[in-house]
Amino acid sequence: RDPSPSPPPIPTEPSAEYLELSQQPSTHIDDPSSSHKLLILDLNGTLLYREGKPQGPRRYRRDRVNGSSEPQHRVAHPRPYMGSFRQYLFHPKTLEWLDTMVWSSAQPFNVDHMVDQCFKEEKEKLIAVWARDTLGLTSAQYHQKTQTTKDLAKPWTTLSFEDGPSHEPAPTTEPSRSAYAHSALTTLLLDDSPLKAQLQPWNHFCVPEYTAQIRGRDLSTRQRERDKPSSDVQDAEGAVPQKKRKKPKKALGYDQILLAVIGVLDTIKGESNVSGWMRQCGLW
């Protein structure tokens, strides 16, 4: 049987039109709803840490309803403050100026699970959930670990009413089309991989990867908080005079990346050109 035709090669650098647009200075907007923004979220490494595959034969779990079996999901741990981040994204005031979607390079089966872990019952408020089947990969690339690129031109043409129907591969879930035309002026991609955004680098907020090591520190912080009340009681009993006590070492707190992202979003809502703002060192 003849192999299926390969998709066209993916560009490796920004277009001249994109670079020209990113050089246009951003100006302040008094009414954020007049320039609706689009937030595109990666999952693994950005919003959560996913444990490695268990050793040994692949495990399956049986569906109690239809009796079918499917591979067990790897355990996923959302980043600290994911609940607060979710509340911010879907607050009625935020929805007046922000569309949010997920775009992951994981396969649809895994994306659905990670979205459930991060967004719970509010996942229906995402305007789209895209997985590996939207990245323009060959059949071989789809099933291998390979470098992928998120070309933001795809959601810009697919999710806007003004641009008509998309001919890209169907996303994991049918998107609720945005009523707004998005572009480099309005979009922020949150991803822990610099290469994913090589075509539109000035629309990319590259966050540190949420790793097992960072999660370990977060768990240590949580344990210290649980242990703190008992130590406070001992101190209150006056076993050591105040002036003789050693000043405790400042402990590392939770990872605060998602809180920082909220701050960035609260800034770009008043900007006319996200790519221009980023290129003008808006983050620094």
C-alpha positions in Angstrom: 0.0 0.0 0.0 1.3 3.5 -0.9 2.2 5.6 2.1 0.0 8.6 2.8 1.4 11.9 1.5 3.7 13.7 3.8 2.6 17.1 5.1 4.4 20.2 3.7 7.7 21.0 5.5 7.2 23.3 8.5 9.1 26.7 8.3 11.9 27.1 10.7 12.1 30.9 11.1 9.6 33.8 11.4 8.1 35.3 8.3 9.1 38.8 7.2 5.5 40.0 7.8 5.5 38.7 11.4 8.9 40.4 12.2 7.6 43.7 10.7 4.5 43.5 12.9 6.5 42.7 16.0 8.6 45.9 15.4 5.5 48.1 15.7 5.3 49.7 19.1 2.5 48.7 21.4 0.3 51.5 22.8 -2.0 51.6 25.8 -5.6 50.5 25.5 -8.1 52.0 27.9 -10.8 49.4 27.3 -9.3 45.8 27.2 -12.5 44.4 25.7 -11.8 46.4 22.6 -8.7 44.2 21.9 -9.6 40.7 23.0 -6.6 38.6 23.8 -5.9 34.9 23.2 -3.9 32.8 25.8 -2.6 29.5 24.4 -1.5 27.0 27.2 0.9 24.1 27.0 0.3 21.3 29.5 3.2 19.0 30.5 6.1 21.0 32.0 4.1 24.2 31.9 0.9 23.7 33.9 1.8 20.4 35.4 4.5 17.7 36.0 3.8 14.3 34.7 5.5 11.3 36.3 7.5 9.0 34.1 6.1 5.8 32.6 6.0 2.9 35.1 8.5 0.1 34.5 7.3 -3.3 33.2 4.4 -4.2 30.9 1.9 -1.5 30.0 -1.0 -1.3 32.4 -4.6 -1.0 31.3 -7.7 0.0 33.2 -11.2 -1.3 32.4 -14.1 1.1 31.8 -16.9 0.1 34.2 -19.6 1.3 31.8 -18.8 -0.4 28.5 -16.2 -2.9 29.6 -13.5 -1.6 27.3 -9.9 -1.2 28.4 -7.4 1.6 27.8 -3.9 2.4 28.9 -3.5 3.9 32.4 -2.6 7.5 32.6 0.6 8.7 34.0 0.2 10.5 37.3 -0.1 14.3 36.8 0.6 17.0 39.4 -0.6 20.5 38.6 1.7 23.4 39.3 1.1 25.3 42.6 -1.6 28.0 42.4 -3.3 26.2 39.5 -6.7 26.7 41.2 -6.1 30.5 41.6 -4.9 30.6 38.0 -8.0 28.8 36.8 -10.3 31.2 38.8 -8.5 34.2 37.2 -8.8 32.9 33.7 -12.5 32.1 33.9 -13.7 35.0 36.1 -16.5 36.9 34.3 -14.4 40.1 34.3 -11.4 38.2 32.6 -13.7 36.6 30.1 -14.6 40.0 28.8 -11.2 40.4 27.3 -9.5 36.9 27.2 -10.0 33.7 25.3 -8.1 30.6 26.6 -7.2 27.4 24.7 -4.9 24.4 25.3 -2.4 23.3 22.7 -0.3 20.3 23.7 2.1 18.1 21.7 0.9 15.0 23.7 -1.5 12.6 22.1 -5.3 13.2 22.5 -5.8 10.5 25.1 -3.2 12.0 27.4 -4.3 15.6 26.7 -7.8 14.9 27.8 -6.5 13.5 31.2 -4.2 16.5 31.8 -6.9 19.0 30.9 -9.2 17.2 33.5 -6.5 17.5 36.1 -5.8 21.2 35.5 -9.3 22.6 34.7 -11.7 20.2 36.2 -15.4 21.1 35.6 -14.3 24.5 34.1 -12.6 22.9 31.1 -15.8 23.7 29.1 -14.8 27.3 29.2 -11.7 26.7 27.1 -12.4 27.8 23.5 -10.4 24.8 22.1 -8.3 21.9 23.2 -5.7 20.8 20.6 -3.3 17.8 20.8 -0.6 16.2 18.7 -2.9 15.6 15.8 -2.8 19.3 14.9 0.9 19.8 14.6 1.3 18.7 11.0 3.4 15.6 11.7 4.0 12.6 9.5 2.7 9.3 10.7 6.2 8.3 11.8 6.8 11.6 13.7 3.4 11.3 15.4 4.4 8.1 17.1 8.0 9.1 17.9 9.6 11.7 20.3 10.4 14.5 17.9 10.8 18.3 18.1 7.5 20.0 17.3 6.6 23.5 16.4 3.4 25.4 17.3 2.7 27.7 14.4 0.3 30.3 15.8 -1.0 31.0 12.4 -3.1 27.8 12.7 -5.2 29.0 15.7 -5.3 32.5 14.2 -7.0 31.2 11.0 -9.0 28.4 12.6 -10.6 30.0 15.7 -11.8 33.3 14.2 -15.2 33.7 12.6 -13.8 36.1 10.1 -11.4 33.7 8.5 -13.9 30.9 7.6 -13.5 27.2 8.1 -10.2 25.5 8.8 -8.7 22.7 6.8 -6.2 21.7 9.5 -6.6 18.3 11.2 -9.5 18.2 13.6 -8.5 19.2 17.2 -9.0 16.9 20.1 -12.3 18.6 20.9 -14.4 20.7 18.6 -13.6 24.3 19.4 -16.1 26.9 20.3 -15.0 29.4 17.7 -13.9 32.7 19.1 -15.9 35.7 18.0 -12.7 37.7 17.7 -9.9 37.7 15.0 -6.7 36.9 16.7 -3.1 37.6 15.5 0.3 38.5 16.8 -1.3 41.6 18.2 -3.4 39.7 20.6 -1.8 36.3 21.4 0.4 35.0 24.3 1.7 31.4 24.1 2.7 29.9 27.5 5.2 27.1 27.0 8.3 25.8 28.6 10.1 25.0 25.3 11.8 27.8 23.4 11.8 25.9 20.1 8.0 25.4 20.1 7.6 29.1 19.3 10.4 29.6 16.8 8.0 31.0 14.2 6.4 33.6 16.5 9.0 34.1 19.2 7.7 37.5 20.4 4.4 36.0 21.3 6.0 33.4 23.6 6.3 33.6 27.4 8.8 30.8 28.0 8.4 29.6 31.6 10.7 27.3 33.5 9.8 23.7 33.2 7.9 22.3 36.2 10.1 19.3 37.0 10.2 16.5 39.5 12.9 18.5 41.4 10.8 21.6 41.7 7.7 19.5 42.7 9.9 17.9 45.4 10.7 21.4 46.8 7.0 22.2 46.8 6.2 19.0 48.7 8.9 20.0 51.2 7.3 23.4 51.6 3.9 21.8 52.2 5.3 19.5 54.8 7.0 22.4 56.7 3.6 24.2 56.7 2.0 21.1 58.2 4.7 20.8 60.9 4.7 24.5 61.7 1.8 24.7 64.2 3.4 22.3 66.7 6.7 24.2 66.6 4.8 27.5 67.1 3.2 26.1 70.3 6.6 25.1 71.7 7.9 28.6 71.0 4.9 30.2 72.7 5.6 28.3 75.8 8.8 30.3 76.3 11.3 27.5 76.4 14.0 29.9 74.9 14.2 33.6 75.6 13.4 35.8 72.6 16.8 37.4 72.3 18.6 34.1 72.5 16.7 32.4 69.7 18.5 31.9 66.4 16.9 33.5 63.5 15.4 30.8 61.3 16.7 30.3 57.8 14.4 31.6 55.2 12.8 28.6 53.5 12.0 28.4 49.8 8.3 28.8 49.1 6.1 27.3 46.5 6.8 27.7 42.8 5.1 31.0 41.9 5.2 30.9 38.1 1.4 30.9 37.6 1.1 33.9 39.9 3.6 35.7 37.7 1.7 34.8 34.6 -1.4 36.4 36.1 0.6 39.6 36.5 1.7 39.4 32.8 -1.8 38.8 31.6 -3.1 41.7 33.7 -0.5 43.9 31.9 -1.0 42.8 28.3 -4.8 43.2 28.5 -4.1 47.0 28.2 -1.6 46.6 25.3 -2.4 47.0 21.6 0.4 44.7 20.3 1.5 41.8 22.4 4.4 40.9 20.0 5.5 44.5 20.0 5.3 44.7 23.8 7.4 41.6 24.2 10.0 42.8 21.7 10.2 46.1 23.6 11.2 44.1 26.7 7.8 44.4 28.3 8.7 41.4 30.6 11.7 43.2 32.0 
